[in-house]
Amino acid sequence: MAEIGFKKTDNTFNLDYTAKTKDWLDSRYRRDNSGLYRAHRPIYGFGIEPSEKNHTIRYGIAYGILKALNRLQWETTLDVGGGEGYLPKLLRTIFNRESYTSEISLEANLRAKEFFGLTGVTADVQRLPFKDGSFDIVIASEVIEHLQYPQLGLYEMARVASEAVVITTAEAYASERERVLRLKTRNFQAPHSERNYWHPSDFRRLFDGEVRVLTCTKAFMDIDEKSIDQREAIDLVRNMTPLDDYDRDALDALIIFLKNDASMGEPALEDEIILDQLFSFKVAHNYRAVEIAPPPVDKLCCPVCRGNLEMREDKCRCSNCREEYPVFEGIPVLLTQKPLSPPSASDIEKAGLKPEGMMHIADKFAPKDTSRLNKFSCIVLLAFNLLFRYITSTVPWKIKFKWLRNKANPSIFINYFVK
Ligand SMILES: [Zn+2]
């Protein structure tokens, strides 16, 4: 299976871009000089600063995931690329079950511990330090579009999950033509950039079993919270997080891969209760969690060889290959610079994936040079496409106008096309 690797000469992966992204994320998740933390998710509540903009869509994405989890059987979840631990904390609060976070950024894990009492694991999604099938459900929200080797990240998620993998990405297009245009506008230099633009067929080719690609949130829902109040936002999230087929009106895709004959059933809780809890969940700026949940120690393994880890207070060591890893404030930092070999065809099949699908994704998202003229033409075509979508979308005009007002800033508009 050398084909799914990249540096075909030595058959290992070069993770330099991943290291660059990790540094960027660490600076992103750090507190500022005054000690204040600018949240990635709206952890302080709707419209309360400082959190990243577009709260409505962020609540919509969280609601979509919660609705999916409400229809699946599970006792444990792992959120990979979990940021400051917002989703696992929501899952613990609403469902009262074991939910963990893993993040490549140690700074993000520190925030998860401070705010939510979650001791995460510092890990790379492309080489997760967890044993096979250790969690019922593995979640990755707005992660797969940023991965240097997305096929590897998806393989790792499927390997570690026993029941289902639940993914969201806003970088998914119902139209293959639109996806191809997007792929030509990519920026491979900027850390944490949107490198992978998906089409529903990618997931059907990759996962061996039941796969659902659903509309999590609809287009034109990414509205600045300054132009919408919480009541309106709740109505919008309720109405525009439909979990039905993925069509042209969709913005965020929710992908559910059901492993080992797992199935989706009737909701365990009323969706309205979940929506209410989602919008009432918040922490104060200076809040510090009193109770600290431990990391999932029994599920950990060495990211190099998957051997057992001997845990000590300030470090842990692989009992097989003897590699040592630091433990910082209780958070295992299971990162390594060691070369990574691609999984074998039998490993891929055992995880529930199809080797052909892995190769398809590797090829589709491999960096390619695009001339400036070609890139510019694609941006022009995308702009026309957006205009057409805007006019024909069934999203209410009142919402579309609010979206337009939000995007009227030229820099935001350019950023829409060149990420
Ligand atoms: Zn090892």
Residues whose N, C-alpha, C, O or C-beta is under 5 A from the ligand:
A	BS01	ZN	C302 V304 C305 R306 G307 C318 N320 C321 R322 E323
